[in-house]
Amino acid sequence: MIEFALGKRVLALRERVVAEFNSGDWEEVGLLTGHSDLISNHPRLLRSLNWGDEDYSGNALSVIKQIAEQDLSAFAKFEQYVAERYPGEGQYVSAKPSVRKIMFAPNVFQVPELGVETDLVAVMMPFGTEFDPVHEGIKKACSLAGYRSLRVDNIWEESTVIQDIFNLIFRSHIVVVDFTGKNPNVMYETGIAHTLGKHVIPVSQTLDDVPFDMAHHRILKYLPNREGINAMVPKLAGKLRQVSA
């Protein structure tokens, strides 16, 4: 069964494809994604498009869904192709559907070309050797819940760190933030995650470090020792599974 957030992206892509695509577009998508055989061998896709048959929408949905289920990177290339060839609509990157949406263009960051990776958790936390065991615990929790996790020090793709941070949050499905120490960078990154509509899971060693504006959120509290971090792992994994349910 396809994950809910990915399903929303599939449906959104189907809507734009049905409205805009011709047979040449399908051929180019096949070339770029490596799924030419899937497209050309579908018994009804191109025929129903060329003849204007009523089942074209369903055929398009079937092919898009198969690409998304088989190859997320190919699906992201599909989304990118549509966004570039038929601009005019922003990419929906929020974790939850919404009746009312806003579109905006940031002037501090560049919007990355890749789409949301539904198995990716971004980790925003203070740096320092004292937080290394915490980071390892978060990574273990993500793995137990079927996710992979990245922290900004794991990547170096842009000339500025803040652009790498934005890219990581943009691509992620969930963002885990550690408020321990009232780190201003973590606060800033949490604001970005909330603005982009991401699932945010906050953790902290003490509730006193949680900012007032976040006090109404449920915080996963942990103790900064081996026993405390080991106890945090299954609790955090449980929260991650709830998000994906």
N, C-alpha and C positions, 0 to 999 in steps of 0.2 A: 504494500500500500504506500502510495506516494506521501511524503511528509507535507503537512498543511501549508507551510510557508512556500515550499517549492511548488506546490500545486497552484498557489495564487500566481506565481511567476509564470507558470505554464499557461494558465488561462489568459493572463495579460498579454503574453506573447502571441497566443493564438488569435486574440482579438485584432492585434495589429497586422498579423500575417494575412488574415482573411480580408482585411480592409485594403491592403496595399500590394500584396505579392502577385507576381506573375511567374510563369514557368522558368524564366531566366533567373529570377531571384532564388528559386528553389535549387537550381543547378549550382549557383554560386555558393549557397549555404552548404550544399553537399560537399563541394570542393574544400571549403574552409574548415569544415568540422570533421571531415573524414567519414561522412555518413552518406555518400552518394548512392551506395547500393540500397540502403534503407529507403531513400527517397524515390529512386528510379524503379525499384522493384515493388513498391506499394501498388496493389492492383487498381486503386481508385483515385489516389491523390491527384496526380497531374491530369488525368482524364476528367475528373469531376471539376477541376479548376478550369480547364479549357472549354468545357461544355456548359459551365455555369450551373452545375447540378446542386441540388439542395444538400447533399451529403458532404460537400467539400469542407465545411466547417468541422464536422466530425472527423473526417480523414486527416485534416491538418492537425487537429488535437491529438490524434493517435500517434502521428509521426513525432510531433514535438515532445509528447510525453515519453516516448521510447528513448529519444535522445537524452532527455533529462535524467531518466532512470539509469541509462547505460553509461553516460559520460557527462559529469557536471561541467568539466572544463569546456567540452564541445557546446554544451547548452549556453554557457556564458559567452562563447564566441558568437553563437546564434543571436543572443540578445544584443551584443555589441554591433553585429552586422545590421540589425534592424534599426537600432538607435542612430547609426551613422547614415544609413541609406534613406531612412525616413524620419528625420529629426522633427521635433515639435512636441514630443511628449517626454517628460523626465522618466528616469528609471525608478521603479518603486523598490526602495531598499529597506523599508521599515519591517520589523519582525511581525507586526500585527496588521490585519486589514483595518481600514478605516473608511467610514462613510464620507468624511470630508478630508481632503488631502490638500497640502500646500506644495508649491514648487518654488524653489529658491536657488540662487547661484552664489556660492560662497566666494568672497573676494580675498580670503587669506589662503585658501587651499585650492588645489586643482582636483577636480572630480576624477577618480581613477576610471580606466576603461573597463576593467573587469567587474563582474556582477557579484552578488552576494553568494558566499559559499556556505551552504546550510549545515556543514559539519564543522565549521570553524568557530572557536571561542577565542576572543581577544582578552588578554590578561593585562590589566592596568594596575600597577602597584609600585610602591617605593623600591628603589634599587639599593643594594647593600648586601654584604655577605650574610647579615643577620636575617635577611628575607629569602635567602636561597632555599632553606628547607620548606618555607611556606610555598614558594613557587613550585617546588617539586611535588608538594602535596596537591596543589591546584591542578598540575599537569596529570597526576595520577587520577584525580577525581574526573577530569575530562575524559581520560581514556576509558575509565570504568563505565562512563555514561555513553560511550560511543562517539566522542568528539575528539578532534585534535585541537591543540591550543598553541597560540603564538604570543610572544611578548615582543615589544618593539626591538629589543636588543637581539632578537633572532633574525632580524631582517635589516637590509641596507640597500634600498632600491632607489631612494631619492637623495637629493643633495642636502635636504634639511630634515632633521629628525621629526619635526612637527608634521611634515607631509607624510612621512612613513606612518606616523601614529594615526593620522586621518585615514589613510588608505586601509590600514589594518582594521580600524573600527568600521569603516564603510563596508568592507568585505565580509565582516563577521556576522554571524547570526545571533550570538550571545556575547556579552561583555561582562567579565568578572572584574570587580573593582575592590581594592583593599584600601580602606580609609585610615588604616593605622598610621598614626603620626600626623594626621591632618595635612598630608602632602598636597601642596597647591596644584602640582601637575596632575595628580589623580583627580582632583576636583574638576579641573578644566576638561580632562578627558571624559569624565562622567557626563558633563554637560553636553559634549559633542555626541556621545552615545545616546543620550535622551533625546536630543534634537533630531537625530537620525531615526528615532523610533526603535532602537534596539532593545532586546531583552537585557536588562542590567541586573546582575546578582551581586549585591554588596556584601563584603565580609570585613571584619575588623577585630582587633584584639581587645578593644574596649569601646563601648557605646559612646563614651565621652568624645571620641574622635570623629563621630558622625556629625556632619553639618546639620544645622537646624532644619534647613529646607529638605533634608533627606530623612529626618527623624521618623516620618510616618511610614517609611519602607521597612520591611522585615530584614533585619541584618543578621547574617550568620556570624556569631561570635566564636572565636577560637582562642585557645591559650598558646603562647609562643614557646612551646616545648614539644618534645617528640610525642608525648602522649596526647597533647592538645591537637597537634597537626594530624596525627593518625585518626583522632576522633572526628576531625573536620572532614576528612576525605569522603567517607560514605554519606555524610549529610549533604555536602556540596554535590556529590554525584546524584543524589536523590533530587535536589533542586534542578539540576541540569536535565534529568529525565522528565521532570514535570513540564519543563519548557517545551521539550520535544514531543510530549504526548499529544 
